[in-house]
Amino acid sequence: MKKIFSLISLLTLNFMITACGVQSIPTAKNAVEAQLAEITNQYKRRADLIPNLVKTVKGYASHEKETLEGVIQARSKATSTTIDPSKASPEQLLAFQNAQGQLSQALGKLMMISERYPDLKANTNFLKLQASLEGTENRIGIARQRYIQSINQFNNLITVFPTSLTNSLFFKHDKLAQWTVKDIESVEKAPEVSF
């Protein structure tokens, strides 16, 4: 009888621990860090494609120096702004987002140049790079969406009862900053290109 009671007590204790978030809160925190790392991975992929794209465009549009230099500078800033997923503060996240946003705008201007150069627009290398870049932008969007979802799940775990009780007793995590867009108008507005 004592063995059965001990087994039931052990199973009940195990259930109570797992049901209250002792395992789910750290797991959710790890998921948030992994999703942010995936975002940085996709931004790195985009940054690696840019030199080839700029080189291809330079051959056709050598006098579009200002736009090409803008892309190079934005890429440099975006690659120098790094973020540690395990220690990301809201300020670091915002600086990282701003640098990537500037690069996105510069790339938009670069892509619009192709409208002025029919030979470039038909160039196989340019088309392949453009398709790779578009695919990367889609991957970035998906990675950001997953990151937003993982932050939401983590924040729910640490603020909603009963796991919030576990957080306050054992972990004391604060809510994580959500991925935001600082200036909605600049994101919604297409980049302007003037020649």
N, C-alpha and C positions, 0 to 999 in steps of 0.2 A: 504494500500500500504506500510506503514511503517513497519507493522508486517511482510509482505512478504520479504521486503528488509532486515530486521533484521534477519529473519530466514535464508535467503540465505547467509548473511554475517557470521552468526554463523556457518553454515555448511561449508562454504568456509574456515573459520579460523580453524575449527576442522580438516578438510581435510589437510590443510597446515601443521598443527602441527604434525599430525600422519604421513604424507608423508615425513616429513623432519627428522624423527628419534627420536623425543622427547620420544616416548615410546619404539621404537625398540632398541635403544642403551642400556638403562638399562635392558631391557628384555634379550638382547644378553649377557650382562655381567653376569646376573644371571644364564643363561644357561651354560656359561663357568665354573662358580663356582660349579654348580651342577654336571657337567661332571667330574671335578677334584675330587669332593667328591665321586663320583661313583668309580673312579679309586682307591682311598684310601680304599674304602669299599671292593673292590675285593682283594686288597693286604692284608687287614686285614683277610679276609676269608682264603686266602692262608696261612698266618702266623698261623692261628688257627689250620689248618690241619697238619702242620709240626711236632709238638710234637708227635702226634699219628703215623705218618709215621716213624719218627726216632725210636720210641719205637718198632714198628713192625720189622724194619730192624735190630735193636740191638739184638733181639732174635736170629736171623739167622747169623748175621755177626758181632759178638762181637769184632773181631780183626780188623775191619775197623774203628778203633777209630778216625783216623785223618779226614776221610771224614765226619763222624757223627759230630765231634766237629766243623768242618768247616760249616756244615749246621746250627748248633745251634748258632754259632757266627754270621753268616750272617743273620739269623732270628732276633737275638737280635739287630743287627745294623739296620736292615730294620724296625723293629717295633719302635725303638727309634728315627728314623728320621721321623718326622711328617711335615705336610705342611698344612697351613691354606689357604683354597681355595680363601678366599676374599682378602688375602694379599700375594699371592705367587709371589715372585721375581724370576727372571731367575736363580739366584744362588741357592735359596732354591729348585727350581724345579730340577735343575741339581743334587744337593746333594741327593734328594729323588730318582731320577732316578738311580743314581749310586748305592745307597744302595739296591734298588730292583733288579738291574742287577746282583749284587754280589750274592744275594739270588737265583736268577734264575740259575746262573752258579753252585752254590753249590747243588741245587736240581737236576740239570742235572747229576752231578757226583753221587749223591745218587741213582738216577734211573738206572744208568749204573751198579751199584753194583748188581742189581737183575740179570743181565746176568751171573754172576759168581755163583749164588746160586739158583739152580733149585727149591729147596723147597720153597724159598722165592718167587720166580717168580710164583709159583702155589698157594701160600697162599691166601685164600679168603680175609682176612683183608687187605693184601697188595694190592691186585687187586682193592678192593673197594676204598682204599685211593688213589691209582694211578689214577683211573678213576675220582675221585673227584678233584684231583689236576689238571688233564688234562682239566677237565671242567672249573675249576677256571682260568687256564691259557688262555683258549679261552675267558672267560668273561673279563679278563684283557685286552686282545687284542681288543675286541669290545669296551670296555670302553675307551681305549686310542684312538681308531679310532674316536669315537664320540667326545672326547675332542678336538682332532685335528680339526675336522670339526667345532665345536662350536667356537674355537679360530679364525679360518679362517673367519667365518661369522661375528664375532665381529670386527675383524681387518678390514674387508671390510666395515662395517658400519661406522667406524670412519675415514676411509681414502678415501672413494669413495663419490663423490658429488651426491646428495645434503646432505646426512646425515653427511658428514664430516664437512660441514658448521655448522650444528646443534651442532656437537661435539665441534668444536672450539668456538662456542658462549656460550654454556651452560655447557658442561661436562668437556672438556679438558682431555679426557682419552688418554693415550699413547697406542701404539700397545702392545699387550700381547706377551710374549715369547712363541714360539711354542714348543711342545714336541719334543725333539730331542734325538738322540742316540749319545753319546759322542764318542764312539769308535766303529764304524761300524764293524770292523774286529772281535772284541770280540763277537759281537752278532751273526754274520754270521757263526762263527766257532764253531763247536760242542765242548763241554767240554772234556778235555782229562782226562782219568782216568788210573793211573798206579798202579799196585799192586806188 
